[in-house]
């Protein structure tokens, strides 16, 4: 296997494993404790931790396989592939979890969202609007293609953001290559 493919596959799968473990544990906690409030900050922190392997993967390729040199474009490509693999693992595991183990997730999620809105002091009109919004979301979730797209939309942008930051930090030109003057 070529070094770049091996590198991307290794770091993509490890990243995907980390984020899916966190997702499965969080969903199980929601089901085990009806008063459990999902924590978006914790969810995004888990994504950032998992996607930190994008930085590690790019650096590993640059230093181990590319003589310490990498362009922004090559670094971005490596990060993009790691993101695609990790995000795909996340989506596949969510589809399995959702359809086989938690098919009533949308009902529970809707109840939790409405409960949180009520707790935050939403008016009757706001609660009605939120209930309608959640009913529309639940309707979208009846289509497996929409489940896939929504799930990718949760995770993929975070990976792209970390990819861009990592590529900017890690790009390194050949020694002796002149930088353009500003």
N, C-alpha and C positions, 0 to 999 in steps of 0.2 A: 504494500500500500504506500502511495506517495506520502511524503512527510506532511504536506499541507492537509491532505484528506484525513490522515491519522490524527493530526493535531486538532482539527475542527471537530471531528467525530468524538474524540475523547472529551474535549472540554464542553462540547454541546450536550453530550449525554450526561456528564456529571452535573452540569448546570440544570438540565431538565429534571434530573433525579432529585436534586435539592429542592427545587421549586414545587415539584409535584408532591413530595413528602409533606412539605408545609401545607399545601392545599388540602391534601387528604386528611391531615391531622386537624386542620381548622374546620373542615366540613364535619368531621366526626365529632368535634367539640360542640358544634352547633346542634347536632342531633342528640348528643348526650346531655346537654344542659339547655333547656328551653329558654332560660334567661340569658344565655350567652349572647353577647353583642359582638358581631363581627368587627374586627378592627382593621380598617383600611390602611392605617399607618403600618401595622404589623405585616399586612399582606404585601404592601409595596416595599417595605424593608426586606422581606424575604426575597422578593424579586431582585432587588439591588444586590443582596448578598449572593444569590445564585448567579446573577449576571456579572458579578465581579470576576467571574472566570473568563469573561470575554477579554478583559485586560490581561489576565494571566496567560490566556491562550495566544493572544497576539504577541506578547512579550516572549513567550516560550518559542514561538515560531521564529521571531526575529533573531533571538539570541542563539538558539540551538540549531536552527536549520538554514538561516539566511545571513550568517556572518555578521550579526549585529546591525543589519541594515534593513529598513522597510519603508516603503512609501506610504503616504496617507491612503492612497487607493488600495494597495494590497492589504494594509491593516484593516481598512473598512470592509473589504471583501471577506477576510477571515472572521471579523466580528459579526458580519451579516450572516454568514453560514452558521456560526455558533448560535446566534439568536434564532435562526430558522429551526435548527435542530432542537434546541431547548424549548422553544415555543410549541413546536409540533408534539414533543413528548408531553408537555403540559396539556395541550388540547386533546390528545388521544386519551390520556389518563382521565381527564375531566369527562369525556364522552362515556367512557366505561363506567366511571363512578356515578355519573348522572343517570344514565339509562338502566344500569343494573342494580345500583345500590340506593340511590336517593332520587327516585323519579318524582317525588313530591317536593323537591327542593324549592321550586318556584313558589309553591304555596307557603312554605315556611319562610322563605326569603321575603315574600310580600308581607306576611304577618309581622315579621321583624321590622321591616321598613316603616310600616304604618304605626307600629307600637313606638318606634323611635321618634317619628314625627309628632305623635300625640304627646309623648314625654317632653318633647322640645317646645310644646305649647302651640302646635298648629291649630288653626281655626277649623270649624266644620267644613268650610268651603275648601280650605287647603288640603284637608284630609280626603275630601271627595276627589279633588284634582289628583292627589298622589295615588289614590286607589285606582283611578282611571289610567294614569301613567303606568302603574304596575300591571294592570290588566292588559294593556297594550304590549308591555314587555313580555308578559307570560304568553301572549298570543304569538309573538315572534319566536319564543322558545319551543313552540310546537313544531317548527321546521328545523330538522337537523342541520341544514346548511347554515341557518341563522345562528344556531348554537355554536357551530364551528367559527363563524365570522366574529361573533360577539366575544368568544373566548380568546381568539387571536388578538382582537382589539384591546383586551385587558392587559396582555403581556407584551406583545410585539413592540409597541412604541417605547417601552422602557428599555428593551434590549437595543433598539436602534439608537436611543439617546446615549446609552453607555458605550455603544460601538463608536459613535462619533467622538465622544470625549476621549476614549482610549486611543483611537487612531491619531487624534491630535497630539496627545501626550507622548505616544510611543514612536511616532514617525522619526526616522533617523536616516540621514543621507550618508553616502559613502564618505569616508575620511578624505579630506583634501578637496571635496566638492565645494565649489564656491557658492555661497548664498547670494541671491540677488541683493543689490544695494537698494535701500529705500530712499 
